[in-house]
Structure formats: C-alpha cells, structure tokens
Amino acid sequence: MSQYNKNSRLNQEIDFGEFIKNIFKIFLIILILWVSYVAYFKGYNPKVRNYIVKTNYAYKTIEKEAMDYYKKNGEIYKDKESTIDEFCTLLSNKYSKNGGDCIRDAFGIKKNFEFKNGVAIYGMERAPFALLDTLVKDFIIDINGDKGENTIGIDRVPVRVYSKERMGGLLSPVNCKADDVKDFGIFYSPMCQAGVDVDFMTQNIPFGFDVAQIGGDEGKTRLLNRDVPFARADCIAFGGEMVAADEYCETRGYYWLPACYHEYPCSVELAKK
C-alpha cells in the first residue's frame, strides 16, 4: 500500500473519532440544558416561587403591623358598624405608593391599597364578622394587582386577621374547600371564589409555618418542625386550639407534641422560604 493511501486512511479514522466526540459533546450539552430546564421550571418553578415570595412579604408585613396595633389598642376592630377600616388606613398610609381606599361600600370588594412592589390588598373595606369569640376580617393578597389572572391560588390568596383573644393581632390562612367544612368544621371564607377548592390552612403553599420550642435548654429556641401547613402547626404546637382545629388534628393524627405542652411553650411563625 502506498504511503498516500496509508495517510488517507489514518486521517479518515482520526476524523471519524473526532466526529463521534463532537456528537457526544453536543448530546451532553443538550442533556445538561434539558436537565437545567426541568430543574428550573418544574422543580424551582419561578412562577410559583414569585407567588410564594410576594404573598409571604405581604403576610409578614401586615401581621407585624397588626400585632403592633393590637398591643397599642387591645383589639383590631371595635365593632361591625364602622364604615372606615382604621387599620387598613394605617397600612395604606405607611406602605402604599398611591394612597388607599378603606371606606366601605355595597359593591363587592375593591382594591384598598398597593405596596410599592406591586402587591395589592383587596377587601379590607368590608365589615368584620364574629368567629372564635372575636371579630375577624378576611381579605385578599394579590401579587400583581389588576394584572394577571386575578384568581385565588394563582396570583391571589385570602387571609384572615384576628381582632383579639388568643389570636389577637395575628393572621392565618383560610379555608376555601367545602369538604373541610363538612369533615372538620373548618370555617369557609367569604373571600373564596367560585370554583376554588383549596384549604390554605392544610397546605404549605403559599404559606408554610415553623414550630419552635421557646426557652428550652439553656434558654435556647429549638426548631421542632419546619414549613408545615398552618393547621398542622396548630395541632402539634397547641393541640388545635388556635383556630379550633382539634377535630382535624385527631383525624389526621397530628398530636400535640409533649415538647410543647409538657416541657416549654411553643410558637408558630411564618416559615422563611
């Protein structure tokens, strides 16, 4: 065989080897991009993440203001008759970029104010109602105001603020699932939209809660459970006494932790997500 034919054959073998290597590299890059896409959009899911971050911001901010207001006044709401929500007015004056509207009217619900990051609050102009030996008010957190789907569970979520008693100055998620009214006696929120069948008290999206033991050994706070639904946190920290969910606790098998009722008191706080 001539020297030319030998070199030509050798070059062909080298070229084929490089071709296979390049194909493998391309396949590997495509695989990495696909895994990254799945991890980001299916696992991380930026849309859900945005929903969680913004609703949690509003929840945490309003609860802090509610607790301060409660400590100062002894209650959030004095009666059902007032036509202006003073707590709503306080929030709008402090956080809104364009003022607010907290005056009651007879037409559905309206936007009360909007945080500077675009999260809007609806329904605070409505009258409070009696629940668990106190007045409460349900309202809606909307992560994008007038934009978006304006649908509960997608860009909106209803929450509740308690005027006084055990839950005074605190917020909680609410129930929009009819079966949980029937099965566990969990109150159905008047802010629920038709077609929505979600109990936000029994799931941890968008709100999860941490249960911690306060003043344990050497005075240190000890985390017992992280990012659990509100109803479950109530069960294991207080036996379901925060929102009268004891029937739910027993049915689900979420029992009062000995560390909370026998050793040191526990707290339920919004989880850091």
C-alpha positions, 0 to 999 in steps of 0.5 A: 500500500502506498504511503498516500493511501496509508495517510488517507486512511489514518486521517479518515479514522482520526476524523471519524473519532473526532466526529463521534466526540463532537456528537457526544459533546453536543448530546451532553450539552443538550442533556445538561440544558434539558436537565437545567430546564426541568430543574428550573421550571418544574422543580424551582418553578419561578412562577410559583416561587414569585407567588410564594415570595410576594404573598409571604412579604405581604403576610409578614408585613401586615401581621407585624403591623397588626400585632403592633396595633393590637398591643397599642389598642387591645383589639383590631376592630371595635365593632361591625358598624364602622364604615372606615377600616382604621387599620387598613388606613394605617397600612395604606398610609405607611406602605402604599405608593398611591394612597388607599381606599378603606371606606366601605361600600355595597359593591363587592370588594375593591382594591384598598391599597398597593405596596410599592412592589406591586402587591395589592390588598383587596377587601379590607373595606368590608365589615368584620364578622364574629368567629372564635369569640372575636371579630375577624376580617378576611381579605385578599393578597394579590401579587400583581394587582389588576394584572394577571389572572386575578384568581385565588391560588394563582396570583391571589390568596385570602387571609384572615386577621384576628381582632383579639383573644388568643389570636389577637393581632395575628393572621392565618390562612383560610379555608376555601374547600367545602369538604373541610367544612363538612369533615372538620368544621373548618370555617369557609371564607367569604373571600373564596371564589367560585370554583376554588377548592383549596384549604390554605390552612392544610397546605404549605403553599403559599404559606408554610409555618415553623414550630419552635420550642421557646426557652428550652435548654439553656434558654435556647429556641429549638426548631421542632418542625419546619414549613408545615401547613398552618393547621398542622402547626396548630395541632402539634404546637397547641393541640388545635386550639388556635383556630379550633382545629382539634377535630382535624388534628385527631383525624389526621393524627397530628398530636400535640407534641409533649415538647410543647405542652409538657416541657416549654411553650411553643410558637408558630411563625411564618416559615422563611422560604 
